[in-house]
Amino acid sequence: MPGGRGRRLHAAGPRHPGVRPRRLPYPQRCAPAGARRGGRPQVQLWICAVRAGESARTAGALGLPLAANYHSMPSAVLDTVAAYRAAFRPSRTLREPYVMVSADVVVAEDAVAARRLASGYGAWAASIRRGEGITPYLTPAEAAAYPWTEQERATVADRIDTQFVGSPATVVRSLRTLCDVTGADELLITTVTHDHTDRVRSYELLAQAWSQPT
């Protein structure tokens, strides 16, 4: 990435010209995962952690890369990364800790348009936290008419408040701050919008802005 910071951006979604595949600090030999007698599976093994618990410590103790789940549990990400780094032992896979942090992002040409595209996110996240699973993502018009209760708003306030929503320049500044605060080597970007075209455009705008010199 230009600017000398060495951090990489990886979008969770269909590949398109605006997003480059990530490069990791250890060899990538991709092959279909499966059980085969006498064969050695060539897969990248990551451990995902939401809190500073067993998953984070195990990733560190085994010398594996960590995926820290900021987008689903924002308040725990710093403790999660700290637990991983404290437990880290060099391995054949990694000589030093390697952290990827996830983030929910919606980018548009300006902040008003981005907020409109992201407006269905709260109701969508609320359905997950109620245990209903993933429900259809609302259109901006449906999101504006959604019958919020105060209790429901409180349930997803952390998810909404820690989304990265806005113009390309604004979102990039916020994501770089997330990198600096967490020490992330890589970001995993998740974008959810009602219209898939808006989602792809968000990735394109972000990739273009991220590649600009700082």
For each residue, the residues with C-beta under 8 A, 3 or more apart:
1: 5 6 7 8 9 210 211
2: 211 212 213 214
3: 213 214
4:
5: 1 176 179 214
6: 1 185
7: 1 176 179 184 185 186 187
8: 1 22 23 185 186 187
9: 1 19 22 175 186 187 189 206 207 210
10: 19 21 22 100 186 187 188 189
11: 19 189 191 203 206 207
12: 188 189 190 191
13: 190 191 199 200 203
14: 200
15: 19 21
16: 19 200 203 204
17: 204
18: 203 204 205 206 207 208
19: 9 10 11 15 16 203 204 207
20: 207
21: 10 15
22: 8 9 10 186
23: 8 28
24: 28 44 65 98
25: 94 98 185
26: 93 94
27:
28: 23 24 44
29: 42
30: 42 43
31: 41 42 43
32:
33: 41 43
34: 41
35:
36: 39 41
37:
38:
39: 36
40:
41: 31 33 34 36
42: 29 30 31
43: 30 31 33
44: 24 28 65
45: 64 93
46: 59 64 65 66 67 100
47: 55 56 58 59 62 64 65 66 67
48: 55 66 67 69
49: 52 53 55 56 59 66 67 68 69 80 83 84
50: 55 69 72 73 76 80
51: 55 56 73 76 79 80
52: 49 56 57 76 79 80 82 83
53: 49 56 57 83
54: 57 58
55: 47 48 49 50 51 58 59
56: 47 49 51 52 53 59 60 66 68 80 81 83 84 87
57: 52 53 54 60 61 83 84 87
58: 47 54 55 61 62 87
59: 46 47 49 55 56 62 64 65 66 84 87
60: 56 57 63 66 83 84 85 86 87 88 89 97
61: 57 58 87 88 89
62: 47 58 59 89 91
63: 60 88 89 90 91 92 93 94
64: 45 46 47 59 91 93 94
65: 24 44 46 47 59 93 94 98 99 100
66: 46 47 48 49 56 59 60 80 81 84 97 98 99 100
67: 46 47 48 49 100 101 102 188
68: 49 56 77 80 81 84 99 100 101 102 182 184
69: 48 49 50 72 73 77 80 102
70: 73 74 77 101 102 103 162 178 182
71: 74 102 103 104 159 162 190
72: 50 69 102 159
73: 50 51 69 70 76 77
74: 70 71 77 158 159 161 162
75: 158
76: 50 51 52 73 79 80
77: 68 69 70 73 74 80 81 101 182
78: 81 82 181 182
79: 51 52 76 82 83
80: 49 50 51 52 56 66 68 69 76 77 83 84
81: 56 66 68 77 78 84 85 99 101 182 183 184
82: 52 78 79 85 86
83: 49 52 53 56 57 60 79 80 86 87
84: 49 56 57 59 60 66 68 80 81 87 88 97 99
85: 60 81 82 88 97 99 183
86: 60 82 83
87: 56 57 58 59 60 61 83 84
88: 60 61 63 84 85 96 97
89: 60 61 62 63
90: 63 94 95 96
91: 62 63 64 94
92: 63
93: 26 45 63 64 65
94: 25 26 63 64 65 90 91 97 98
95: 90
96: 88 90
97: 60 66 84 85 88 94
98: 24 25 65 66 94 185 186
99: 65 66 68 81 84 85 182 183 184 185 186
100: 10 46 65 66 67 68 184 185 186 187 188
101: 67 68 70 77 81 178 179 182 184 186 187 188
102: 67 68 69 70 71 72 187 188 189 190
103: 70 71 164 175 178 187 188 189 190
104: 71 121 159 162 163 164 190 191 192
105: 163 164 165 171 175 189 190 191 202 206
106: 114 117 118 121 163 164 165 191 192 193 202
107: 114 165 166 167 168 171 191 202 203 205 206 209
108: 111 113 114 116 117 166 167 198 201 202 205
109: 113 167 205
110: 113 114 167
111: 108 114 115 165 166 167 170
112: 115 116
113: 108 109 110 116 117
114: 106 107 108 110 111 117 118 165 166 167 171 202
115: 111 112 118 119 165 166
116: 108 112 113 119 140
117: 106 108 113 114 140 193 194 195 198 202
118: 106 114 115 121 163 165 193
119: 115 116 122 138 140 143 144
120: 123 124 137 138 139 140 142 143 192 193 194
121: 104 106 118 124 125 159 160 163 192
122: 119 125 126 143 146 148 153 156 159 160
123: 120 126 127 135 138 143 146 148
124: 120 121 127 128 134 135 137 138 192
125: 121 122 128 129 156 159 160
126: 122 123 129 130 152 155 156
127: 123 124 130 132 133 134 135
128: 124 125 131 132 133 134
129: 125 126 155 156
130: 126 127 155
131: 128
132: 127 128 135
133: 127 128
134: 124 127 128
135: 123 124 127 132
136:
137: 120 124 192 193 194
138: 119 120 123 124 142 143 146 194
139: 120 142 143 194
140: 116 117 119 120 143 144 194
141: 144 145
142: 120 138 139 145 146
143: 119 120 122 123 138 139 140 146
144: 119 140 141
145: 141 142
146: 122 123 138 142 143
147:
148: 122 123 152 153
149: 152 153
150: 153 154
151: 154 155
152: 126 148 149 155 156
153: 122 148 149 150 156 157
154: 150 151 157
155: 126 129 130 151 152
156: 122 125 126 129 152 153 159 160
157: 153 154 160 161
158: 74 75 161 162
159: 71 72 74 104 121 122 125 156 162 163
160: 121 122 125 156 157 163
161: 74 157 158
162: 70 71 74 104 158 159
163: 104 105 106 118 121 159 160
164: 103 104 105 106 171 174 175 178
165: 105 106 107 111 114 115 118 171
166: 107 108 111 114 115 170 171 174
167: 107 108 109 110 111 114 170 171
168: 107 171 172 205 206 208 209
169: 172 173 209
170: 111 166 167 173 174
171: 105 107 114 164 165 166 167 168 174 175 206 209
172: 168 169 175 176 206 209 210 212
173: 169 170 176 177
174: 164 166 170 171 177 178
175: 9 103 105 164 171 172 178 179 187 210
176: 5 7 172 173 179 180 214
177: 173 174 180 181
178: 70 101 103 164 174 175 181 182 184 187
179: 5 7 101 175 176 182 183 184 187
180: 176 177 183
181: 78 177 178
182: 68 70 77 78 81 99 101 178 179
183: 81 85 99 179 180
184: 7 68 81 99 100 101 178 179 187
185: 6 7 8 25 98 99 100
186: 7 8 9 10 22 98 99 100 101
187: 7 8 9 10 100 101 102 103 175 178 179 184
188: 10 12 67 100 101 102 103
189: 9 10 11 12 102 103 105 203 206
190: 12 13 71 102 103 104 105
191: 11 12 13 104 105 106 107 199 202 203
192: 104 106 120 121 124 137 199
193: 106 117 118 120 137 196 198 199 202
194: 117 120 137 138 139 140 198
195: 117 198 199
196: 193 199 200
197: 200 201
198: 108 117 193 194 195 201 202
199: 13 191 192 193 195 196 202 203
200: 13 14 16 196 197 203 204
201: 108 197 198 204 205
202: 105 106 107 108 114 117 191 193 198 199 205 206
203: 11 13 16 18 19 107 189 191 199 200 206 207
204: 16 17 18 19 200 201 207 208
205: 18 107 108 109 168 201 202 208 209
206: 9 11 18 105 107 168 171 172 189 202 203 209 210
207: 9 11 18 19 20 203 204 210 211
208: 18 168 204 205 211 212
209: 107 168 169 171 172 205 206 212
210: 1 9 172 175 206 207
211: 1 2 207 208
212: 2 172 208 209
213: 2 3
214: 2 3 5 176
